[in-house]
Amino acid sequence: MTEDGRVPQSARTSTARVMLTSCVCEGGTSVSTADRFFGAFREAFKNAKDVTEDEKTQMLKELQHAYDGEPPPTIAVVGETGVGKSTTLNALFNAGAAVGHSRPTTKKSDQFSVHIYDHQGNKGNIHVLDLPGLGESIQKADHILGLYEEWLPKADVILWVHPVGDRMLEFTQRQIGTIFSGVNEHLISRLVFGLNKADAIHPGDWRRHANIPSEVQLADLADAAKNFSKFVSTVLPDHLPPRMVTYSGLARYQLPLLFRLLMDAMPANRRWVLEQRMDIADFKELADPQFISAATGLAQTPPKVVPDRAAIVATMTHENLRDAALRGWTPEDWWERERG
């Protein structure tokens, strides 16, 4: 505190940054928690009485610079070709729209390499470390493990994408035990297992009208999750259950839960930069609109059908035509007003 009883500018700036990093995901909003907080803080700070206008301008400028300059979240995505890594990213950050990679920064000549790129999310870039799955090549397993050891520590969060229908987990189990042991044991706190392709699990009778699994599929998904947890937890410290969710990037199933787990696995002071970029695809968009209306109790509004102009004029009396002309209405305007 200064001699005149005011809090130093550097301390106030530091406090605001700490408050900003405490923001967490609430989900389902178009504006992130961090953006709402920063906007509210900025407006409230303008009315502060213990700082001069010049100090306010300078502090807000510094905060805005720090806010805008925070590096994007870095996500390591582990999984074999075709497991749905790109689809998952599009479903979480692009509302389901297919988006290509941008600005590739590393691609080694070796087939089994790490691909580094900035994924263009609708609300900001996400730095992606795309790592091959262990099953890509048993012969290259040691090389792939070397990539993990080199690159996983650079990630804010690690998303391990695994096909939910794959029950051959012994090899994966052994390699997970190798990767997340010793000096890399602390990386477990950043790890999320996503069991993808829930819509394709046996017996393949996904309820397309509702875009949800059938009762049999639900039971199989629960069994697959239990089986995966059983195998993986045996090689984790203290046999902790893994942070895990069954989902479908393609069918947009359980994406909010997947995003929540990613948020939980992020370092606490970096969660806001991930939540800021959240743009989750809505599974209801792939369901039958009539079913959704019936299920939610919201009646669908039938689309308005406006006849062509000749048909409208044919129904209008001379009085109607004169009145519309005086008011400057088109026949279509008159039609809309007549029908409320």
C-alpha positions in Angstrom: 0.0 0.0 0.0 1.3 3.5 -0.8 1.7 6.3 1.7 -1.6 7.8 0.6 -3.5 4.6 1.4 -3.9 3.4 -2.2 -3.1 -0.1 -3.5 -0.1 0.0 -5.8 -1.0 -0.3 -9.5 1.2 -3.5 -9.9 -0.6 -5.2 -7.1 -4.1 -4.3 -8.5 -3.0 -5.6 -11.9 -1.7 -8.9 -10.4 -4.9 -9.4 -8.4 -7.1 -9.0 -11.5 -5.0 -11.5 -13.4 -5.4 -14.0 -10.5 -9.2 -13.5 -10.5 -9.3 -14.0 -14.2 -7.5 -17.3 -14.1 -10.0 -18.6 -11.5 -12.8 -18.5 -14.1 -14.1 -22.0 -15.0 -16.4 -23.5 -17.6 -20.2 -23.1 -17.1 -21.1 -24.5 -20.5 -24.0 -23.6 -22.8 -23.2 -19.9 -23.1 -22.2 -18.0 -26.2 -19.8 -15.8 -24.1 -17.2 -17.4 -22.0 -17.0 -17.0 -18.2 -13.6 -15.3 -18.6 -15.0 -12.8 -21.2 -18.0 -12.0 -19.0 -15.7 -11.5 -16.0 -13.3 -9.3 -17.9 -16.0 -7.2 -19.3 -17.6 -6.7 -15.9 -14.3 -5.9 -14.3 -13.4 -3.4 -17.0 -16.8 -1.6 -16.5 -16.5 -1.6 -12.7 -12.9 -0.4 -12.7 -13.9 2.6 -14.7 -15.8 3.8 -11.6 -12.9 3.2 -9.2 -12.3 6.3 -7.0 -8.8 5.6 -5.7 -7.0 5.8 -9.1 -6.5 8.5 -11.5 -7.9 8.4 -15.1 -4.4 8.0 -16.4 -3.8 5.0 -14.1 -7.1 3.5 -15.1 -6.2 3.8 -18.8 -2.8 2.3 -18.3 -3.9 -0.6 -16.1 -6.8 -1.5 -18.5 -4.4 -1.4 -21.4 -1.9 -3.7 -19.6 -4.7 -6.1 -18.6 -6.1 -6.2 -22.2 -2.6 -6.9 -23.5 -2.1 -9.7 -21.0 -5.6 -11.1 -21.8 -5.2 -11.0 -25.6 -1.6 -12.2 -25.3 -2.3 -15.4 -23.3 -1.1 -18.3 -25.4 -3.8 -20.6 -26.8 -4.5 -23.9 -25.1 -2.2 -26.8 -26.2 -4.0 -30.1 -26.6 -2.1 -33.3 -27.2 -4.4 -35.7 -29.1 -3.3 -39.3 -29.1 -4.9 -41.9 -31.3 -4.6 -44.1 -34.3 -5.6 -43.0 -37.8 -9.4 -43.1 -38.3 -10.3 -43.0 -34.6 -11.9 -39.6 -35.0 -9.4 -37.0 -33.7 -10.3 -34.3 -36.2 -14.0 -35.0 -35.9 -13.7 -34.6 -32.1 -11.9 -31.3 -32.3 -14.5 -30.0 -34.8 -17.3 -31.1 -32.6 -15.8 -29.3 -29.5 -14.6 -26.1 -31.1 -16.4 -25.6 -34.4 -20.0 -26.6 -33.5 -19.5 -29.7 -35.7 -18.4 -28.0 -38.9 -15.6 -29.6 -40.8 -12.5 -27.4 -40.6 -9.1 -28.1 -42.1 -5.8 -27.7 -40.3 -4.0 -24.3 -40.4 -0.4 -23.2 -40.1 1.3 -26.6 -39.8 4.5 -26.1 -37.9 6.1 -29.5 -37.7 5.8 -32.6 -39.8 8.7 -35.0 -39.8 9.5 -37.2 -42.7 8.9 -40.4 -40.7 5.4 -41.7 -41.1 5.1 -42.1 -37.4 5.7 -38.5 -36.2 4.1 -35.7 -34.3 2.0 -33.3 -36.4 1.8 -29.8 -34.8 -0.7 -27.3 -36.1 -3.2 -24.6 -35.0 -6.8 -25.8 -35.2 -9.0 -22.9 -36.3 -11.8 -23.0 -33.8 -14.8 -20.7 -34.2 -13.8 -18.8 -31.1 -10.0 -18.9 -31.4 -7.1 -21.2 -32.3 -6.2 -24.4 -30.4 -2.6 -25.5 -30.5 -2.7 -29.2 -31.3 0.0 -31.9 -30.9 -1.3 -34.8 -33.0 0.4 -38.0 -31.9 0.1 -41.4 -33.6 -1.6 -44.2 -31.7 0.4 -47.1 -30.2 -1.3 -49.5 -32.5 -0.2 -47.8 -35.6 2.9 -50.0 -35.7 4.0 -52.6 -33.2 7.5 -52.5 -34.8 7.7 -48.7 -34.3 6.3 -48.8 -30.7 9.6 -47.6 -29.1 9.8 -44.7 -31.6 6.2 -43.7 -30.8 6.9 -43.9 -27.1 9.8 -41.6 -27.6 7.5 -39.1 -29.2 5.2 -39.3 -26.3 8.0 -38.7 -23.8 9.2 -35.7 -25.8 5.8 -34.0 -26.6 3.3 -34.9 -23.9 4.9 -32.7 -21.3 4.4 -29.7 -23.6 0.6 -30.0 -23.5 -1.9 -28.3 -21.2 -4.1 -31.3 -21.5 -3.9 -34.8 -23.1 -6.8 -36.4 -24.9 -6.3 -40.0 -25.6 -8.9 -41.1 -28.2 -9.7 -44.8 -28.3 -12.5 -46.6 -30.2 -15.0 -47.7 -27.6 -15.7 -51.0 -29.4 -12.0 -52.1 -29.1 -11.7 -54.7 -26.3 -8.1 -55.7 -27.0 -6.6 -53.6 -24.4 -3.6 -55.5 -23.1 -1.1 -53.8 -25.4 -2.5 -50.4 -24.6 -2.5 -51.2 -20.9 1.2 -52.0 -20.9 2.2 -48.9 -22.9 0.1 -46.6 -20.7 1.9 -48.0 -17.7 5.2 -47.3 -19.4 4.4 -43.7 -20.5 2.9 -42.4 -17.3 5.5 -43.7 -14.9 8.7 -42.3 -13.4 9.3 -38.6 -14.3 6.1 -38.5 -16.4 3.8 -39.7 -13.7 2.6 -36.2 -13.0 1.1 -36.1 -16.5 -1.7 -38.4 -15.4 -3.4 -35.3 -13.9 -3.7 -33.9 -17.5 -4.9 -37.1 -19.1 -8.5 -37.7 -20.4 -9.5 -40.9 -22.1 -12.2 -40.4 -24.8 -13.9 -43.6 -25.9 -15.1 -42.5 -29.3 -17.6 -43.9 -31.8 -20.4 -44.7 -29.3 -22.9 -44.6 -32.1 -21.2 -47.6 -33.8 -21.1 -49.9 -30.8 -22.9 -53.3 -31.0 -25.6 -54.0 -32.1 -25.5 -50.8 -34.2 -29.1 -49.8 -33.5 -28.5 -46.2 -32.7 -31.8 -44.3 -32.3 -31.3 -41.9 -35.2 -34.6 -40.1 -34.6 -33.5 -39.1 -31.2 -29.7 -39.3 -31.8 -29.1 -41.3 -28.7 -28.1 -44.9 -28.1 -30.6 -47.8 -27.7 -31.0 -49.5 -24.4 -28.8 -52.3 -25.6 -26.1 -49.9 -26.7 -26.3 -48.1 -23.4 -25.6 -51.3 -21.6 -22.7 -52.1 -24.0 -21.3 -48.6 -23.6 -21.4 -49.0 -19.8 -19.7 -52.4 -20.0 -17.0 -51.1 -22.4 -16.3 -48.2 -20.0 -16.1 -50.5 -17.1 -13.7 -52.8 -19.0 -11.5 -50.0 -20.1 -11.3 -48.5 -16.6 -10.5 -52.0 -15.1 -7.5 -52.4 -17.5 -6.1 -48.9 -17.3 -6.5 -48.3 -13.6 -4.2 -51.3 -12.8 -1.3 -49.4 -14.3 -2.1 -46.0 -12.8 -0.7 -44.8 -9.5 -2.8 -46.1 -6.5 -5.0 -47.8 -9.1 -7.0 -44.6 -9.5 -9.9 -44.8 -12.0 -9.0 -42.9 -15.2 -10.7 -39.7 -16.2 -12.9 -41.1 -19.0 -16.0 -40.7 -21.1 -17.8 -42.7 -23.8 -18.8 -40.3 -26.6 -19.3 -39.9 -30.3 -17.7 -37.0 -32.1 -19.7 -37.8 -35.3 -23.1 -38.1 -33.5 -22.2 -35.3 -31.0 -23.0 -37.6 -28.1 -21.8 -36.6 -24.6 -19.6 -33.8 -25.9 -20.3 -31.5 -22.9 -19.1 -34.1 -20.5 -16.0 -34.7 -22.6 -15.3 -30.9 -22.6 -15.9 -30.8 -18.8 -13.3 -33.5 -18.3 -10.8 -31.6 -20.5 -11.4 -28.5 -18.4 -10.8 -30.4 -15.2 -7.6 -31.8 -16.5 -6.2 -28.4 -17.6 -3.9 -26.5 -15.2 -6.2 -24.3 -13.0 -4.6 -21.1 -14.3 -5.2 -22.0 -17.9 -8.7 -23.4 -17.9 -10.2 -20.1 -19.0 -8.3 -20.1 -22.3 -9.9 -23.5 -23.2 -13.4 -22.5 -22.0 -13.1 -19.3 -24.0 -12.8 -21.4 -27.2 -15.7 -23.8 -26.4 -18.2 -24.1 -29.3 -19.8 -27.5 -28.8 -21.9 -29.1 -31.5 -25.5 -29.6 -30.5 -26.6 -33.3 -30.7 -30.2 -32.2 -31.2 -29.5 -30.8 -34.6 -29.0 -34.3 -35.9 -32.2 -35.6 -34.4 -35.7 -35.6 -35.9 -37.1 -32.0 -35.2 -40.6 -33.4 -34.6 -39.3 -35.9 -32.0 -37.3 -33.1 -30.2 -40.4 -30.9 -30.1 -42.5 -33.8 -28.7 -39.8 -34.7 -26.2 -39.3 -31.1 -24.9 -43.0 -30.1 -25.1 -42.2 -27.3 -27.4 -44.5 -27.2 -30.4 -43.0 -26.6 -33.7 -44.0 -23.4 -35.5 -45.1 -24.3 -39.0 -43.3 -22.3 -41.7 -45.3 -19.4 -43.1 -46.5 -19.9 -46.6 -47.1 -16.7 -48.5 -49.0 -17.1 -51.8 -47.5 -15.4 -54.9 -48.6 -11.8 -55.6 -51.2 -12.6 -58.2 -53.0 -15.0 -55.9 -53.0 -12.3 -53.1 -54.3 -9.6 -55.4 -57.1 -11.9 -56.5 -58.4 -12.1 -52.9 -58.2 -8.3 -52.3 -61.3 -6.1 -52.7 -61.1 -2.7 -54.3 -61.2 -1.2 -50.8 -58.3 -3.4 -49.8 -56.3 -2.4 -52.8 -57.0 1.3 -52.2 -56.2 1.1 -48.5 -52.9 -0.8 -49.1 -51.9 1.8 -51.7 -52.6 4.7 -49.3 -50.5 3.0 -46.6 -47.6 2.2 -49.0 -48.1 -1.6 -48.4 -47.2 -4.2 -50.9 -49.8 -7.0 -51.5 -47.5 -9.3 -49.4 -47.5 -6.7 -46.5 -51.3 -6.6 -46.6 -51.5 -10.4 -46.6 -49.2 -10.6 -43.5 -51.2 -8.0 -41.6 -54.6 -9.6 -42.4 -53.4 -12.9 -40.9 -51.7 -11.4 -37.8 
